[in-house]
Each structure stands twice: as structure tokens, then as C-alpha cells.
Amino acid sequence: MPTSTQRKLLSCRCLFEKGHHISVPSPDTSHKGLRSKRMQPSDPEAVEGLSKPDARRLGGPEFSFDLLPETRAIQVTVPPGPEVSVRLCHQWALECEELSHHVSAQKIVSGGHTVELSYEFLLPCLCIEVSYLQEDGVRRKKCPFQSWPEAYGSDFWESVTFTDYSQHSQMVIKPTLHCPVKLEASLCQRQGWNTICEDIPNATAQESEGQYVLEKVDLHPQLCFKFSFRNSSHVECPRRTAPSWNVSMDTQAQQLILHFSSRMRATFSAAWSHPGLGQDSWVPPVYSISQTQGSSPVTLDLIIPFLRPGGCVLVWRSDVQFAWKHLLCPDVSHRHLGLLILALLAFTTLLGVVMVLTRRRPLSGLGPAPVLLLHAADSEAQRLLVGALAELLRVALGGGRDVIVDLWEGTRVARVGPLPWLWAARARVARERGTVVLLWGSAGPSPAGGRDPRAAPLRALLRAAPRPLLLLAYFSRLCAKGDIPPPLRALPRYRLLHDLPRLLRALDACPSTKVTGWGGLGARSCLRGRLELCRQLEREAAKLADQG
């Protein structure tokens, strides 16, 4: 009787003599004590003359499966028959590779039974392979997830391991995949850690030996690669704890000072821009400065003049092709406060001079006392609110009383200048024994510790201005009581629009318009519309201030 090895050689020789070709068995594979050989007939006609059981063996065992995403497992059912080996694998070009050793992906199951195999990631190349236990057993394999959208979602990107090889001005990231797919990568930029990574035009990375490379890149943590495959994508940023450079800013007089700190040779540029123009738009000229001292930390100061209020500065590294662009918006609210205090001081000085002159020469034939409304509105919404308040005061005071506000005399202000116009208006109010209403807005909290630097000029203002002539008003939605500087808290204060009837009494409204409360004030149809307009504009101005 021939031995087992002789029987196999005779069988192979017999089939070969009949014109059939059988592939040579591959070396044994082992997984947790299970051994099997991979053998596939290359010609389907080789099984035509065999019996049904033999044909079934050459084609591999039949099986069905169900996906259990809740438990991250695949349930495999085999029909009645001999025991089979069931395993999960990742299909590559020539073989189906084993899954990670962290999961049990191969088991033996008896015919007519069901077994569950766990998987770590649901991938398009995940396959189910079943084979008989005897040596030279043919395997049957199914790879059903290539057309499943779920296989290209979060599991696909979580299974990828990214390695960062970036250095100098070259961004290099290598993805390690479980499936034989080719990704695409392009550069994108984030403005914050939780913001969307916006694509940078013409910044596609080139693939070389599994690495994705892009030259002349500013290696900043906010510049990232966006990897994409089919309809899904993943953003991968360089694994750096800190950027190679950073920038801060300071204001001084009419200049903006940018403080650059860099650990490498580089050139930095800055230009004025506006938030609505986008990252690639700026207003000439462009200011630049270079770090040429090597890898040691160096601090550079770039001074640029102010362009106009409300602008921002776009800062970037300009010695590379792809740079991270950062938008810095200086806070100049303290500058507006200083200009307001300077104007008030000039106003009160002129007020004192005029009062001295009017006391020496009695006035005769005085008309209705005017009201001068001073404000520091710095936005369009606040200016609309000031204009509506002035119109409301004019109608509510009645008797031909004049309300003076710069918004209504724009042509004259432009012709003579803001400060001469203010002096002339102040002189008229003093001459006609009118009243100054200071409409105060929030100017931010005082510096922590020490005395408020705004206190001294405000005290000078109060000493120079006659107390009955100066009233303080504020909109409760735009200014809290705590926002009013201490030197002004001694003035008569009126919270708008709640204290509007009391303010009208202080301004000596005509008898026909004097009221004791909101009922009488709202009874006049001509005032109701203006009151509602002021309320609406106050809400809009407060909403814009909160957003800003």
C-alpha cells in the first residue's frame, strides 16, 4: 500500500496527466494552534469529473453570515457536515492577512452550528474565510463590505496609524493602513482647535513610498493634512506641542507693535485687513521682518502705523509657499475713551470761560433753553440709537426747544471740524442757559489694583462744569451702574428709558408735555412711535455689542 505522501504525489501526477493544473500548496499558516494550507484550483473545469462531495471540498465549504454592529462581531453559520475553521482577515493583493492579535478572529465550528468572531474595525477589506480542517483543504472566502458605506466611516480612519516625519519646511506624514487603498491628501488651515479646517488652494501632497509630502510649508500646529478617500475625510495635524513661532501685539500712540518670537530663520509679514475680506485679502502696503540668527529663540518687533479704526492685521510667514495666516484685531476701546475725556476737558474749559463772561453781562431776550447731547457712539447701531433719543427729546420737550447733537449737523461739523463745532455748541448752551446731557456708555472695567486712570480728568471735568448744567444718562442694556466712573456717580443719573419722565422734568419740559409717569408720556400718539423705536434700537445695539 502506498504511503500518505505517495498517494498525494500520485493524485497530483494523475490530475496533471489529464491536462489539469493544480496550484502548489503554500507553507503552513498557524493561528492559535490551528494549521491549514491555502490551495485554490486555477481552472474551474478541474472539478467537472469529480463527485459532488469532492467538488464541494474543492470549492470550499458553504456558509452564511450576519453582521452584529452592536457587539462588533460577525456571526457565521455553516450547514451540517464536518468541522470547519472560520476566521476573519484583511484582503491584500496576494493573501488575506491576519487581524490584530487583540481580537479572537479564528475559531473551529462543527457542521450545522453558528460561531461569532469579533472584529476591531469594520473595513472594506474585511473578509470571512472558511475551510475544512484536513490538510490541503480548500478555503471559501467572502469580502462583502467593499460596497458598504459604513466601512468607509469613522472605523476606517480610526484604524489608520499616522506618523509625522515633518521637519524644517517639509511636511511629511505617513499613514499605516489595514487595507490596500490609496488616499489623497491636501493642506488645510484651522483658525482654532475646534474650528473647521479650511482647504488651501493648490496644496495637494504627493505620495512617495507610502509617505505624503508637501514642500515649502510653515510647520504650524494649525496647518494640517486633510486625507480623503471616496466620500469621507480625516484631518491629521503635525504632532507638535508648540509652534516654531508666535506673535503678540501692543498699541502705542498711532502705531501697532507686533512682537514676533521665532526659533528658526524665517521672514514674517503683516498687512492691514478686515474680518470680512477673508484670509487671503489685505490692504497694501505689506510690512516684513526677518530672523537670521539661527535656531536660538529670537524676539523681533515690527512697527506698523494704524490704518483706520475697526481694522485687523493679517500676519503670516512669507518665506514659504504655504503659510499659516493669523488675523489679529487690536482693541482700541481705551483710545476712544481717552479721546472722549479729552473732548470733555476742552468742553468744560470753554464752559468756564463762557460762564464768567455771561455773569459779567446780563443776558436779555433769551429763547427756549437748548439741550446739548454728548455721546461716544462708535458703531452704526449706537449712532442710530442716539439719533432716535435726540428726536424723542425734541418732541417730548416741546415749546420749540432745540436739541443739539453732532449727528444732525454733519455738514457743519465737516466744514469747521469736530472741536470748533463742540466749542460753539457749548458756548450757545451756556449763553442760553441750556443743559448738557452726557450719554454714557460702557467703557470696560477699571484696571485691577490702584486708582482708576480715568478718575483725574473726570474730576477736573466736574470741577469746571456747573453742577446744575450737567446731567448723566445711560441705556441700561448698554451700560451697567458699575460701568460709570466714580467721579461721575455724584451727578444726577437717569436710566433710559425707565427714567425718561424724570429726565424730562429735569430738563424743564413745557407744561403741555410735563408728565409724572409713563402713562402720561405714552398717551400722546406722536411719542408712542418714537418710544418704541428707541426700545427696538436699544435691543439691536445691545445684541451687536454682545456679539462683538
C-alpha positions, 0 to 999 in steps of 0.5 A: 500500500502506498504511503500518505505522501505517495498517494498525494504525489500520485493524485497530483501526477494523475490530475496533471496527466489529464491536462489539469493544473493544480496550484502548489500548496503554500507553507503552513499558516498557524493561528492559535494552534490551528494549521491549514494550507491555502490551495485554490484550483486555477481552472474551474473545469478541474472539478467537472469529473469529480463527485459532488462531495469532492467538488464541494471540498474543492470549492470550499465549504458553504456558509452564511453570515450576519453582521452584529454592529452592536457587539462588533462581531460577525456571526457565521453559520455553516450547514451540517457536515464536518468541522470547519475553521472560520476566521476573519482577515484583511484582503491584500493583493496576494493573501488575506492577512491576519487581524490584530492579535487583540481580537479572537478572529479564528475559531473551529465550528462543527457542521450545522452550528453558528460561531461569532468572531469579533472584529476591531474595525469594520473595513472594506477589506474585511473578509470571512474565510472558511475551510475544512480542517484536513490538510490541503483543504480548500478555503471559501472566502467572502469580502462583502463590505467593499460596497458598504458605506459604513466601512468607509466611516469613522472605523476606517480612519480610526484604524489608520496609524499616522506618523509625522516625519515633518521637519524644517519646511517639509511636511511629511506624514505617513499613514499605516493602513489595514487595507490596500487603498490609496488616499489623497491628501491636501493642506488645510488651515484651522483658525482654532482647535475646534474650528473647521479646517479650511482647504488651501488652494493648490496644496495637494501632497504627493505620495512617495513610498507610502509617505505624503509630502508637501514642500515649502510649508510653515510647520504650524500646529494649525496647518494640517493634512486633510486625507480623503478617500471616496466620500469621507475625510480625516484631518491629521495635524503635525504632532507638535506641542508648540509652534516654531513661532508666535506673535503678540501685539501692543498699541502705542500712540498711532502705531501697532507693535507686533512682537514676533518670537521665532526659533528658526530663520524665517521672514514674517509679514503683516498687512492691514485687513478686515474680518470680512475680506477673508484670509487671503485679502489685505490692504497694501502696503505689506510690512516684513521682518526677518530672523537670521540668527539661527535656531536660538529663540529670537524676539523681533518687533515690527512697527506698523502705523494704524490704518483706520479704526475697526481694522485687523492685521493679517500676519503670516510667514512669507518665506514659504509657499504655504503659510499659516495666516493669523488675523489679529484685531487690536482693541482700541476701546481705551483710545476712544475713551481717552479721546472722549475725556479729552473732548470733555476737558476742552468742553468744560474749559470753554464752559468756564470761560463762557460762564464768567463772561455771561455773569459779567453781562446780563443776558436779555431776550433769551429763547427756549433753553437748548439741550446739548447731547454728548455721546461716544457712539462708535458703531452704526447701531449706537449712532442710530440709537442716539439719533432716535433719543435726540428726536424723542427729546425734541418732541417730548420737550416741546415749546420749540426747544432745540436739541443739539447733537453732532449727528444732525449737523454733519455738514457743519461739523465737516466744514469747521471740524469736530472741536470748533463745532463742540466749542460753539455748541457749548458756548450757545448752551451756556449763553442760553442757559441750556443743559448738557446731557452726557450719554454714557456708555460702557467703557470696560472695567477699571484696571485691577489694583490702584486708582482708576486712570480715568478718575483725574480728568473726570474730576477736573471735568466736574470741577469746571462744569456747573453742577446744575448744567450737567446731567448723566444718562445711560441705556441700561442694556448698554451700560451697567451702574458699575460701568460709570466712573466714580467721579461721575456717580455724584451727578444726577443719573437717569436710566433710559428709558425707565427714567425718561419722565424724570429726565424730562422734568429735569430738563424743564419740559413745557407744561403741555408735555410735563408728565409724572409717569409713563402713562402720561408720556405714552398717551400722546400718539406722536411719542408712542412711535418714537418710544418704541423705536428707541426700545427696538434700537436699544435691543439691536445695539445691545445684541451687536455689542454682545456679539462683538 
